[in-house]
């Protein structure tokens, strides 16, 4: 006997499933990547780096030929 359930048109794509001894099953929605884990200062640094690249303010290319196999 297969133990599956299909939920059509569900609000979330992923769920954490808990099965209890009494036979009760609990589904809790799960987010795989939470966007608020990146702090605002880090986001500001990323934005500044992207603006620098777009404005052509970049360093010389790094030579990585010595690391090639």
N, C-alpha and C positions, 0 to 999 in steps of 0.2 A: 504494500500500500504506500503510495507516494504522499508525502506530507507537504502540500503546497497550497497556496492561495493566490488568486489573481485579483488585483484591484484595478479596475478600469477607471480612467479619468481621475486618478488620485492627485492630491495637491502636491505631494512630494515624490521625488524619484527614489530616495533611499530611506529605509526604516531600520531601526534597531529593534529586534524582536526578543522579548523575554517570555519564557514559558514557565508558569508556576506549577507547583505540585498539585494544586486543586484543579488543574486543567485550564486555568485562565491564561490567555495569551494577551500580551500588551505590545502594541506597536508605538514606537516613539520616532517622530520624524528626525532625520539625521542630515546635517549639512556636511559635505566632504571638505569644503574649504570656507572658512569664515573670513570675510573680508576685513572685519574690524581688528584683526590681530596685528596688522601693520600699523605702527604708530604714525601720528601726523608728522612728526619731524622727519621720519624716514620717507614718507610720501613726498614731503617738500624737497628733500634731497634728490629723489628720483626725478621729480618735475624739473628741478634746476639742471640736472645732468642731461635730460632730454632736450631742454632749451639750448644748452651749450652745443650739443651735437647738431641740432638744427641750424644754429648760427655759425657753424664751422669752427667753433672753439674746441679743438681736439688736439691730442698729442700726436706725435709721429707714430707710425705703425711699429709694433713690437716684432722683432725678428725671432721666430720660434723654430727656425730650421734645425737648430742643434738638438731639439727634442723629438724630431721625427724619427721614426723607426727605420 
